[in-house]
Amino acid sequence: YNCGTWQYYTGAGAGNPASQATGSAVTAASAGPNQFICASPATMAGNAPALGSGTWSIINPTGSPAVITTPSSNTTTVTGIPASSYVTLRWTVSGGGCASSSDDVVIRTQ
């Protein structure tokens, strides 16, 4: 994954760039829509990155009993969300030294 624009020079000393290229940033993260479910599990709807790789994490509430089955899968399931509660998850796409991209989704249970 290449980020930004760079130039390189050939030969001794400074001069005109021999080549200039523009790189690509990682795919912008999309965690999918907020969900209201009757009971756990919830199926996530994150986008599949074309560049980079994604990881789910629980960001709120701290100490949540929810479990992300496969954190690297954009369509993983989340189990253990207590009744009448919520959990906020973050889908983060990163890779190759580029700036990461993240998006949050809230899952509420009855």
C-alpha positions as CSV (number, residue, x, y, z in Angstrom):
1,Y,0.0,0.0,0.0
2,N,1.5,3.3,-1.0
3,C,0.3,6.6,0.5
4,G,0.7,10.1,-1.0
5,T,3.0,11.3,-3.8
6,W,6.7,10.7,-3.9
7,Q,9.6,11.4,-6.3
8,Y,12.9,9.7,-6.9
9,Y,16.0,10.8,-8.7
10,T,18.5,8.9,-10.6
11,G,22.2,9.8,-11.2
12,A,24.4,12.0,-9.1
13,G,23.1,15.2,-7.6
14,A,19.7,16.8,-7.7
15,G,17.7,17.2,-10.9
16,N,14.4,16.6,-12.5
17,P,12.5,13.6,-11.0
18,A,13.0,10.4,-12.9
19,S,9.6,9.3,-11.9
20,Q,6.6,10.6,-9.9
21,A,3.8,8.4,-8.7
22,T,0.7,8.8,-6.7
23,G,-0.2,6.1,-4.2
24,S,-3.5,5.0,-2.8
25,A,-4.8,5.2,0.7
26,V,-6.5,2.3,2.4
27,T,-10.2,1.8,1.7
28,A,-12.4,4.2,3.8
29,A,-14.0,2.2,6.6
30,S,-17.8,1.8,6.7
31,A,-19.2,-0.1,9.8
32,G,-22.7,-0.4,8.3
33,P,-25.9,0.8,9.8
34,N,-26.8,0.9,13.5
35,Q,-28.8,-2.1,14.5
36,F,-31.7,-2.8,16.9
37,I,-32.0,-6.6,17.6
38,C,-34.2,-8.7,19.7
39,A,-31.3,-10.8,21.0
40,S,-27.7,-11.6,20.4
41,P,-26.0,-12.5,18.1
42,A,-25.7,-9.5,15.7
43,T,-24.2,-9.9,12.3
44,M,-21.9,-7.0,11.3
45,A,-22.1,-5.3,7.9
46,G,-18.7,-3.6,7.5
47,N,-17.3,-3.0,4.1
48,A,-14.7,-5.3,2.6
49,P,-11.5,-3.3,2.1
50,A,-10.0,-3.3,-1.4
51,L,-6.7,-1.9,0.1
52,G,-5.7,-2.7,3.7
53,S,-7.3,-5.0,6.2
54,G,-10.0,-4.5,8.8
55,T,-10.4,-5.2,12.5
56,W,-13.5,-4.9,14.7
57,S,-13.1,-3.7,18.3
58,I,-15.5,-2.9,21.1
59,I,-15.1,0.7,22.2
60,N,-18.1,1.1,24.5
61,P,-19.1,0.2,27.2
62,T,-15.7,-0.6,28.7
63,G,-15.8,-4.2,30.1
64,S,-18.7,-5.2,27.8
65,P,-19.4,-9.0,27.9
66,A,-19.9,-8.9,24.1
67,V,-17.6,-11.1,22.1
68,I,-16.5,-10.5,18.5
69,T,-16.4,-13.9,16.9
70,T,-13.8,-13.1,14.1
71,P,-12.5,-9.6,14.6
72,S,-10.8,-9.6,11.1
73,S,-14.1,-10.4,9.3
74,N,-16.2,-7.5,8.0
75,T,-19.3,-9.7,8.5
76,T,-18.5,-11.3,11.8
77,T,-21.1,-12.0,14.5
78,V,-21.1,-10.4,17.9
79,T,-22.4,-12.6,20.8
80,G,-23.0,-12.0,24.5
81,I,-24.8,-8.6,24.2
82,P,-27.0,-8.4,27.3
83,A,-30.7,-7.7,26.9
84,S,-31.8,-4.1,27.2
85,S,-28.3,-2.8,26.5
86,Y,-26.0,-1.7,23.7
87,V,-22.5,-2.0,22.5
88,T,-20.5,0.3,20.2
89,L,-18.1,-1.3,17.8
90,R,-15.4,0.2,15.6
91,W,-14.4,-1.1,12.2
92,T,-10.8,0.1,11.5
93,V,-9.1,-0.4,8.1
94,S,-5.3,0.0,8.1
95,G,-2.3,-1.3,6.3
96,G,1.0,-0.6,4.7
97,G,1.9,2.4,6.8
98,C,-1.0,4.5,5.5
99,A,-3.3,6.4,7.8
100,S,-6.1,4.2,9.1
101,S,-9.8,4.8,8.6
102,S,-12.5,3.9,11.1
103,D,-16.2,4.0,11.5
104,D,-18.5,3.1,14.5
105,V,-21.7,1.3,14.7
106,V,-24.1,0.9,17.7
107,I,-26.0,-2.4,18.4
108,R,-28.9,-2.2,20.8
109,T,-30.9,-5.1,22.2
110,Q,-34.4,-5.3,23.5
